[in-house]
Amino acid sequence: MTKITPEDALIAVDIQNDFLPGGTLGVHAGHRIVPIINSLLPRFRTLVFTRDWHPPDHSSFSEDPAYRDGSWPPHCVRDTPGAAFHDDLEVPQDAFIVSKAAERDCEEYSSFRASNHDLANWLREQGVTRVFVAGLATDYCVRATALDARAARFQVVVIEDAVAGVSDDTVEKAWADMLAAGVERVHSDDLQ
């Protein structure tokens, strides 16, 4: 069992309509993580919700997308329904919101690379030493966030049943990368 303490934060990554089934870049079964994350929220003193918040002319958007870095269909355009958090996701009023890739020429997968936020310093100011990561997608923004959190010297735990990924192959590689960097992997049932 892993005990949650006041020095822990939950980072809920990109649980936005465009990344859920039916969205432009929908992750299969991504919706199944929402009730798990909602059940975890009351256990954490510090909550961070991240979102892609692209301008309409973001440099990664392509009319003929290759579905890879730098060539995606338009998604999570700020102030559109696709960029909104899932309707069932309970986002507390006092949660810290990190908006990523909000500038045209800036692609930001990691919550720690958002150009308009310094998440690492903000977490340290809250007394956080360990972060728990949940959200979408395991093989993209969750992976990047977990690796950058480790690079920023936080203890990092990814909640395996509170994440969902794009493909089995890329998810397997993401887990290998995260575990090699010292990221821990737990099931939500093992948190107390």
matplotlib code that plots the C-alpha trace (Angstrom):
import matplotlib.pyplot as plt

x = [0.0, 1.1, 0.1, -0.9, 0.5, 0.2, 3.5, 1.8, 0.1, -2.1, -1.5, -4.5, -3.2, -5.3, -8.6, -10.2, -13.0, -10.7, -8.6, -11.6, -13.6, -15.3, -12.7, -10.3, -7.5, -9.7, -8.0, -9.9, -11.5, -10.1, -13.4, -13.0, -10.3, -12.6, -14.4, -11.1, -9.6, -12.7, -12.5, -8.8, -9.3, -10.4, -7.3, -4.9, -4.3, -2.6, -4.4, -3.1, -5.1, -3.4, -4.8, -3.7, -4.8, -3.9, -4.4, -6.4, -3.3, -1.0, 2.1, 1.4, -1.9, -2.0, -4.7, -3.3, -2.0, 0.6, -0.5, 3.0, 5.0, 4.4, 1.6, -1.7, -5.3, -6.5, -7.4, -7.9, -8.3, -8.8, -12.3, -13.9, -15.8, -12.9, -10.6, -13.0, -12.4, -14.7, -18.2, -18.0, -14.5, -14.7, -12.3, -12.3, -12.3, -9.0, -7.2, -4.1, -4.7, -1.7, -2.4, 0.1, 1.1, -0.8, 1.5, 1.5, 5.1, 5.3, 4.6, 4.4, 3.7, 5.0, 3.1, 6.5, 7.3, 4.3, 5.8, 3.3, 3.7, 6.6, 5.0, 8.0, 8.5, 4.8, 4.7, 7.8, 6.1, 3.2, 5.6, 5.2, 7.9, 6.0, 3.6, 1.0, 0.2, -3.0, -4.7, -4.1, -2.3, 0.1, 2.4, 2.5, 1.7, 1.6, 5.0, 6.5, 5.1, 6.4, 9.9, 10.1, 8.9, 11.7, 14.2, 12.9, 13.8, 10.3, 9.3, 6.9, 4.1, 1.9, -1.5, -1.8, -5.5, -6.0, -4.1, -5.0, -2.8, -2.9, -1.4, -0.1, 3.4, 3.9, 2.3, 4.7, 7.7, 6.4, 6.2, 9.7, 11.0, 9.2, 10.3, 13.9, 13.8, 12.7, 9.0, 6.8, 3.7, 0.7, -2.9, -5.5, -6.6, -3.1, -3.4, -4.6]
y = [0.0, 3.6, 6.2, 9.6, 12.5, 16.3, 16.4, 14.7, 16.2, 14.7, 15.8, 15.0, 15.3, 16.4, 14.8, 16.8, 16.0, 15.8, 13.1, 11.1, 8.6, 10.6, 13.4, 14.4, 12.4, 10.2, 7.5, 4.2, 3.7, 7.0, 7.8, 4.8, 6.8, 9.7, 8.0, 6.6, 10.1, 11.6, 9.1, 10.1, 13.8, 14.1, 12.3, 15.0, 18.4, 19.7, 19.2, 20.1, 19.8, 20.2, 20.9, 21.5, 25.0, 25.6, 28.6, 27.9, 28.2, 26.0, 24.9, 21.2, 21.2, 19.7, 19.4, 16.0, 14.8, 12.0, 11.5, 12.1, 15.0, 18.2, 16.7, 16.3, 17.2, 20.3, 19.5, 21.2, 24.6, 27.0, 28.0, 25.2, 22.1, 19.9, 21.7, 21.5, 19.0, 16.0, 16.9, 14.2, 15.2, 17.0, 20.0, 21.7, 25.6, 25.7, 23.3, 24.7, 24.7, 24.4, 25.3, 23.8, 24.7, 27.9, 29.7, 29.0, 27.8, 25.9, 22.1, 21.1, 17.5, 17.8, 19.7, 20.8, 22.5, 24.8, 28.2, 30.2, 28.2, 27.0, 23.9, 22.6, 25.7, 26.1, 22.5, 23.2, 26.3, 24.0, 21.7, 18.9, 16.3, 13.5, 13.7, 11.1, 11.3, 10.2, 11.1, 11.0, 9.7, 7.3, 7.3, 11.0, 13.7, 11.3, 9.9, 13.4, 14.8, 11.8, 12.0, 15.7, 15.5, 13.0, 15.3, 18.1, 15.7, 14.8, 11.3, 10.2, 7.6, 6.9, 5.4, 2.6, 2.3, 6.1, 6.4, 5.3, 5.2, 5.2, 1.9, -1.2, -0.8, 2.8, 2.3, -0.5, 1.6, 4.5, 2.3, 1.0, 4.6, 5.7, 2.8, 3.2, 6.8, 5.7, 6.3, 4.0, 2.3, 1.6, 0.7, 3.1, 0.3, 0.3, 4.0, 4.9]
z = [0.0, -0.8, 1.8, 0.4, 2.5, 2.5, 0.5, -2.4, -5.5, -8.1, -11.7, -13.9, -17.5, -20.4, -19.7, -22.5, -24.9, -28.0, -26.3, -25.2, -27.4, -30.2, -30.0, -32.8, -31.1, -28.9, -26.8, -26.9, -23.5, -22.2, -20.5, -18.1, -16.1, -15.2, -12.3, -11.0, -11.0, -9.4, -6.6, -5.9, -5.8, -2.1, -1.0, -2.2, -0.7, -4.0, -7.3, -10.8, -14.0, -17.3, -20.7, -24.2, -25.0, -28.6, -30.8, -33.9, -36.1, -33.9, -35.7, -35.1, -37.0, -40.4, -43.1, -43.9, -40.5, -40.2, -36.5, -35.2, -33.6, -35.6, -37.7, -35.8, -36.8, -35.1, -31.5, -28.1, -29.7, -26.7, -25.8, -27.9, -26.7, -27.8, -25.4, -22.4, -19.6, -19.7, -18.3, -15.6, -14.4, -11.1, -11.3, -7.9, -8.0, -6.2, -8.5, -10.3, -14.1, -16.4, -20.1, -22.5, -26.0, -25.8, -28.2, -32.0, -32.4, -29.1, -28.8, -25.1, -24.2, -20.6, -17.9, -16.7, -20.0, -20.3, -21.2, -19.2, -15.9, -13.8, -12.4, -10.6, -8.6, -7.9, -6.6, -4.4, -3.0, -2.0, -0.1, -2.6, -2.9, -4.7, -7.6, -8.7, -12.4, -14.1, -17.4, -21.2, -23.0, -21.3, -24.3, -24.9, -22.3, -19.3, -20.2, -20.8, -17.6, -15.5, -17.0, -16.5, -13.0, -12.3, -14.0, -11.6, -8.7, -7.6, -6.6, -9.3, -9.2, -12.2, -11.4, -13.9, -14.0, -14.1, -17.4, -21.0, -24.1, -27.8, -28.8, -27.0, -28.5, -27.7, -24.2, -23.5, -24.5, -22.4, -19.3, -20.0, -20.3, -17.1, -15.0, -16.2, -15.0, -11.5, -11.9, -9.7, -11.0, -8.7, -9.0, -7.4, -5.1, -3.5, -2.5, 1.0]

ax = plt.figure().add_subplot(projection="3d")
ax.plot(x, y, z, "-o")
ax.set_aspect("equal")
plt.show()
